[in-house]
Amino acid sequence: MGTDTLRTDAADGAADRRREQRGWYFYDWACSVYSTSVLTVFLGPYLTSVAESAADGDGYVHPLGIPVRAGSFFAYSVSLSVIVAVLVMPLVGAAADRSGRKKPLLAAAAYTGAAATAGMFFLDGDRYLLGGVLLVVANAAQSVAMMLYNSYLPQIAPPEERDAVSSRGWAFGYAAGALVLIANLILYTAHDSFGLSESAAVRICLASAGLWWGAFALIPLRRLRDRRTPAREAAGTGWKQLAATIRDMRRHPLTLAFLLAYLVYNDGIQTVITQASVYGSEELGLGQSTLIVAVLLVQVLAVVGALALGRLARTYGAKRTILGSLVAWTATLAAGYFLPAGAPVWFFVLAAGIGLVLGGSQALSRSLFSQLVPPGKEAEYFSAYELSDRGMSWLGPLLFGLTYQLTGSYRDAVISLVAFFVLGFVLLARVPVRRAIGDAGNPVPERI
């Protein structure tokens, strides 16, 4: 009788966990459309064109009196959004762990970002400053929400399930991105048939990503549950709590070593994601429809890549699989430097290479880090992870923008990003992951 009860309780617990995991996947489904349609495809070229229409005779705009080449405005705006996120994320993460109430904070961040994205419908004419402000708000809110979302992973999946659960989450996100991009492609290429100008079609695509984000965020907000953590002595609020978080992380130097490696190589990944469409349109002379098809190809293959690399990690371990993906990133990016202008086929080949390694490298990095987090400090530590994921990814866009401003060549800007992947590989290879998991107080899986 007692054994039957235990089995029933275990089965019920497993069913509840799977239900919560399925709800968790849907936040990737909700927010990845912003990353794909807005940040990767439409906003870079469109905001650049809006800035160019507001530029002076020398091609400069002057936000707050600062001379900025119009072609660099988008990259600088991305960098500024990340700096804002850097200031906010550790405070929100510490507050989430202290209170145990992550869901209200996730809802606030998600709907702030969704509202700012929907507001991009009003980005027309020469309103480049409005576009910059909305981008900063949406991108910073997305970073805060992703930090809270990622911090659920150690709570909803035991160690042996995390690579698979994390990979499925990324796959859901890329599937949603592909689905919405198909609708975007139809609207954009046939905008005349719908009685829309090209600008209006782009603005509808931007705003629809915000509506999608807000609508589907309801599913994880219904299924995820807050967990009361053991009472912890409050270290204060604001910057005092941030300082306490940093002091605590110094007690786990191997976790910090992984974060440093991730900070470096992910900076390159994030910059490729945000600047690829600008490179394609401005340097290679490709049309918006070509860019949409290329990013659609990335989305479809990223689903395959995320699941395939998740399977490889079961055989070779997450660390080795990530290292292999960084070699592929380096080769793909180096090849991108030599792409001929006006040749969509080669751009599609490059997009295929990016897609196959994109989802897997990100999903496995997330699940591997979840093994390095001390129990009870998930949101606090994932705020540091998100600083590395999006928060510290201002160097890449800044370098990209500065290189273009100084040289006028996007090819030079692209080739500079190879250094992020090479250095990231070296740093990650030096991290003893198995010992890092044990030092964090977590059980060490058989294969890692």
Secondary structure, 3 states (H helix, E strand, C coil): CHHHHHHHHHHHHHHHHHHHHHHHHHHHHHHHHHHHHHHHHHHHHHHHHHHHHCCCCCCEECHHHCCEEHHHHHHHHHHHHHHHHHHHHHHHHHHHHHHCCHHHHHHHHHHHHHHHHHHHHHCCCCCHHHHHHHHHHHHHHHHHHHHHHHCCHHHHCCHHHHHHHHHHHHHHHHHHHHHHHHHHHHHHHCCCCCCCCHHHHHHHHHHHHHHHHHHHCHHHHHHCCCCCCCCCCCCCCCHHHHHHHHHHHCCCHHHHHHHHHHHHHHHHHHHHHHHHHHHHHHHCCCCHHHHHHHHHHHHHHHHHHHHHHHHHHHHHCHHHHHHHHHHHHHHHHHHHHCCCCCCHHHHHHHHHHHHHHHHHHHHHHHHHHHCCCCCCCHHHHHHHHHHHHHHCCCHHHHHHHHHHHHHCCHHHHHHCCHHHHHHHHHHHHCCCHHHHHHHCCCCCCCCC
